[in-house]
Amino acid sequence: MKKFKFQATAGILSLLLLAGCGADKTDDKAEKDGADKEKAYTVGLTQYVQHPSLDEATKGFKAALKEEGIKVKYDETNAQNDANNTMTIANQYVSQGVDLIFANATPSAQAAANATKDIPVVFTSVTDPVGAKLVQSMEKPGGNVTGTSDANPEAIANTVKFIAEQMGAKKVGTVYNTGEQNSVTQVKSVKKEVEKAGMTLVEKSVSTSADVKQATESLGDVDAIYIITDNTVVSALDSVIMVANEKDIPLFVGELDSVKKGGFAAYGFNYYDIGHQAGTMAAEILRDGKKPADIPVQFPEKVQLVINEKAAKEMGITIKEEWKKDAEIIK
């Protein structure tokens, strides 16, 4: 009888122990699930140069991830307009084993894509992702890279049309860095539209931001200046604005942040928005496990004409009433 009681007691204890183990496993799983939800991802953020448009794209990217509830620890660097720095930065992120690389502007994106075929890379502010060999196609990027492009053929066509028809220009000047793939692509489009409109394009190239003022002055007696979204030139836009103001030459720019800074006008979009789009894509990769290869490259969704009233006065331009119907006028 005592033996039976002992066996029964032992059996009950065994069941309790098993139940306890099961509870521990369940609790462990719950804790693990909670930990997964709270996981903080490491994102290597590489920006080619500091200027308002790229800065806004970075802000948009961070804001999107925050809105998506993704906890992120950023390792943020700026290449200071030096292509050699972009490769060093990208290799550093690969060595660290970051969860994702966010590359802002073409040179930074190219460096990241060359540095890794495994870590997801999301870019923004890239004009020609295919020409820069970042993706196989816009619809099906392939590989480990995708992002948002700042290309907008409609904006270039509308800008050139405005210069020709509303400003009565015959010669248009532009300054850009021939070492930037995005700039070469844009200038080809600008030249095509300028010639189609019966005008002449005067081109001056620069290698560094220190060359921008002299190159702008060497454009000569052009009727208008058109600065596309070239990182080197936009980072030194104050020099271009100074020359345009001194010579009363209308300065057209490629994005809205440069209008706010002192450009006369632009058909453009907010870089914050394409940065935000890129951030949403990054959230899908980090949280949902999507592959960059399966996420199509996205384009700016909103394009508008913006005119800077103060800049118009500085450049001796009278804003026509008909422009006000279609444009946003900022002071």
CORMOGI-V308590 format. One record per residue. N is the residue number from 0. RES is the residue in one small letter. PSI is psi in whole degrees, 0 to 359 (* if undefined). Layout:
n->N res->RES psi->PSI
n->N res->RES psi->PSI
This chain:
n->0 res->m psi->314
n->1 res->k psi->322
n->2 res->k psi->320
n->3 res->f psi->316
n->4 res->k psi->321
n->5 res->f psi->317
n->6 res->q psi->321
n->7 res->a psi->317
n->8 res->t psi->317
n->9 res->a psi->321
n->10 res->g psi->318
n->11 res->i psi->317
n->12 res->l psi->320
n->13 res->s psi->318
n->14 res->l psi->318
n->15 res->l psi->320
n->16 res->l psi->317
n->17 res->l psi->318
n->18 res->a psi->320
n->19 res->g psi->317
n->20 res->c psi->318
n->21 res->g psi->319
n->22 res->a psi->321
n->23 res->d psi->317
n->24 res->k psi->319
n->25 res->t psi->316
n->26 res->d psi->319
n->27 res->d psi->318
n->28 res->k psi->318
n->29 res->a psi->318
n->30 res->e psi->320
n->31 res->k psi->316
n->32 res->d psi->319
n->33 res->g psi->320
n->34 res->a psi->322
n->35 res->d psi->319
n->36 res->k psi->329
n->37 res->e psi->6
n->38 res->k psi->134
n->39 res->a psi->120
n->40 res->y psi->148
n->41 res->t psi->121
n->42 res->v psi->123
n->43 res->g psi->117
n->44 res->l psi->111
n->45 res->t psi->120
n->46 res->q psi->135
n->47 res->y psi->318
n->48 res->v psi->159
n->49 res->q psi->116
n->50 res->h psi->162
n->51 res->p psi->317
n->52 res->s psi->311
n->53 res->l psi->324
n->54 res->d psi->319
n->55 res->e psi->322
n->56 res->a psi->319
n->57 res->t psi->318
n->58 res->k psi->317
n->59 res->g psi->320
n->60 res->f psi->311
n->61 res->k psi->320
n->62 res->a psi->319
n->63 res->a psi->315
n->64 res->l psi->323
n->65 res->k psi->317
n->66 res->e psi->328
n->67 res->e psi->356
n->68 res->g psi->23
n->69 res->i psi->123
n->70 res->k psi->124
n->71 res->v psi->137
n->72 res->k psi->117
n->73 res->y psi->136
n->74 res->d psi->100
n->75 res->e psi->131
n->76 res->t psi->158
n->77 res->n psi->128
n->78 res->a psi->355
n->79 res->q psi->39
n->80 res->n psi->28
n->81 res->d psi->113
n->82 res->a psi->328
n->83 res->n psi->325
n->84 res->n psi->327
n->85 res->t psi->321
n->86 res->m psi->319
n->87 res->t psi->316
n->88 res->i psi->313
n->89 res->a psi->315
n->90 res->n psi->326
n->91 res->q psi->317
n->92 res->y psi->322
n->93 res->v psi->317
n->94 res->s psi->323
n->95 res->q psi->339
n->96 res->g psi->43
n->97 res->v psi->160
n->98 res->d psi->333
n->99 res->l psi->148
n->100 res->i psi->126
n->101 res->f psi->117
n->102 res->a psi->118
n->103 res->n psi->105
n->104 res->a psi->154
n->105 res->t psi->309
n->106 res->p psi->320
n->107 res->s psi->321
n->108 res->a psi->319
n->109 res->q psi->318
n->110 res->a psi->317
n->111 res->a psi->317
n->112 res->a psi->326
n->113 res->n psi->334
n->114 res->a psi->333
n->115 res->t psi->144
n->116 res->k psi->5
n->117 res->d psi->313
n->118 res->i psi->132
n->119 res->p psi->136
n->120 res->v psi->126
n->121 res->v psi->124
n->122 res->f psi->165
n->123 res->t psi->169
n->124 res->s psi->35
n->125 res->v psi->124
n->126 res->t psi->318
n->127 res->d psi->79
n->128 res->p psi->326
n->129 res->v psi->313
n->130 res->g psi->329
n->131 res->a psi->1
n->132 res->k psi->37
n->133 res->l psi->325
n->134 res->v psi->158
n->135 res->q psi->321
n->136 res->s psi->163
n->137 res->m psi->324
n->138 res->e psi->322
n->139 res->k psi->88
n->140 res->p psi->323
n->141 res->g psi->169
n->142 res->g psi->209
n->143 res->n psi->18
n->144 res->v psi->136
n->145 res->t psi->179
n->146 res->g psi->206
n->147 res->t psi->139
n->148 res->s psi->147
n->149 res->d psi->16
n->150 res->a psi->136
n->151 res->n psi->88
n->152 res->p psi->326
n->153 res->e psi->321
n->154 res->a psi->317
n->155 res->i psi->314
n->156 res->a psi->317
n->157 res->n psi->322
n->158 res->t psi->312
n->159 res->v psi->321
n->160 res->k psi->317
n->161 res->f psi->316
n->162 res->i psi->318
n->163 res->a psi->310
n->164 res->e psi->321
n->165 res->q psi->332
n->166 res->m psi->347
n->167 res->g psi->31
n->168 res->a psi->152
n->169 res->k psi->328
n->170 res->k psi->129
n->171 res->v psi->132
n->172 res->g psi->146
n->173 res->t psi->149
n->174 res->v psi->133
n->175 res->y psi->165
n->176 res->n psi->113
n->177 res->t psi->350
n->178 res->g psi->354
n->179 res->e psi->118
n->180 res->q psi->318
n->181 res->n psi->324
n->182 res->s psi->318
n->183 res->v psi->316
n->184 res->t psi->315
n->185 res->q psi->317
n->186 res->v psi->326
n->187 res->k psi->317
n->188 res->s psi->319
n->189 res->v psi->313
n->190 res->k psi->319
n->191 res->k psi->315
n->192 res->e psi->322
n->193 res->v psi->314
n->194 res->e psi->324
n->195 res->k psi->327
n->196 res->a psi->3
n->197 res->g psi->22
n->198 res->m psi->175
n->199 res->t psi->138
n->200 res->l psi->124
n->201 res->v psi->118
n->202 res->e psi->137
n->203 res->k psi->134
n->204 res->s psi->151
n->205 res->v psi->159
n->206 res->s psi->329
n->207 res->t psi->166
n->208 res->s psi->336
n->209 res->a psi->340
n->210 res->d psi->350
n->211 res->v psi->314
n->212 res->k psi->312
n->213 res->q psi->320
n->214 res->a psi->321
n->215 res->t psi->317
n->216 res->e psi->328
n->217 res->s psi->359
n->218 res->l psi->336
n->219 res->g psi->214
n->220 res->d psi->56
n->221 res->v psi->156
n->222 res->d psi->342
n->223 res->a psi->154
n->224 res->i psi->135
n->225 res->y psi->111
n->226 res->i psi->115
n->227 res->i psi->187
n->228 res->t psi->61
n->229 res->d psi->123
n->230 res->n psi->319
n->231 res->t psi->314
n->232 res->v psi->317
n->233 res->v psi->329
n->234 res->s psi->343
n->235 res->a psi->34
n->236 res->l psi->331
n->237 res->d psi->325
n->238 res->s psi->320
n->239 res->v psi->316
n->240 res->i psi->319
n->241 res->m psi->314
n->242 res->v psi->317
n->243 res->a psi->319
n->244 res->n psi->318
n->245 res->e psi->323
n->246 res->k psi->3
n->247 res->d psi->50
n->248 res->i psi->125
n->249 res->p psi->128
n->250 res->l psi->110
n->251 res->f psi->142
n->252 res->v psi->171
n->253 res->g psi->351
n->254 res->e psi->162
n->255 res->l psi->330
n->256 res->d psi->328
n->257 res->s psi->335
n->258 res->v psi->314
n->259 res->k psi->328
n->260 res->k psi->339
n->261 res->g psi->2
n->262 res->g psi->155
n->263 res->f psi->309
n->264 res->a psi->160
n->265 res->a psi->144
n->266 res->y psi->106
n->267 res->g psi->197
n->268 res->f psi->169
n->269 res->n psi->125
n->270 res->y psi->336
n->271 res->y psi->320
n->272 res->d psi->318
n->273 res->i psi->332
n->274 res->g psi->321
n->275 res->h psi->317
n->276 res->q psi->318
n->277 res->a psi->323
n->278 res->g psi->322
n->279 res->t psi->321
n->280 res->m psi->319
n->281 res->a psi->323
n->282 res->a psi->321
n->283 res->e psi->326
n->284 res->i psi->312
n->285 res->l psi->311
n->286 res->r psi->317
n->287 res->d psi->352
n->288 res->g psi->17
n->289 res->k psi->153
n->290 res->k psi->136
n->291 res->p psi->326
n->292 res->a psi->334
n->293 res->d psi->3
n->294 res->i psi->111
n->295 res->p psi->149
n->296 res->v psi->139
n->297 res->q psi->157
n->298 res->f psi->166
n->299 res->p psi->140
n->300 res->e psi->334
n->301 res->k psi->129
n->302 res->v psi->132
n->303 res->q psi->160
n->304 res->l psi->127
n->305 res->v psi->134
n->306 res->i psi->135
n->307 res->n psi->112
n->308 res->e psi->318
n->309 res->k psi->317
n->310 res->a psi->323
n->311 res->a psi->317
n->312 res->k psi->318
n->313 res->e psi->329
n->314 res->m psi->8
n->315 res->g psi->31
n->316 res->i psi->131
n->317 res->t psi->123
n->318 res->i psi->119
n->319 res->k psi->150
n->320 res->e psi->324
n->321 res->e psi->334
n->322 res->w psi->325
n->323 res->k psi->338
n->324 res->k psi->325
n->325 res->d psi->349
n->326 res->a psi->156
n->327 res->e psi->126
n->328 res->i psi->121
n->329 res->i psi->151
n->330 res->k psi->*
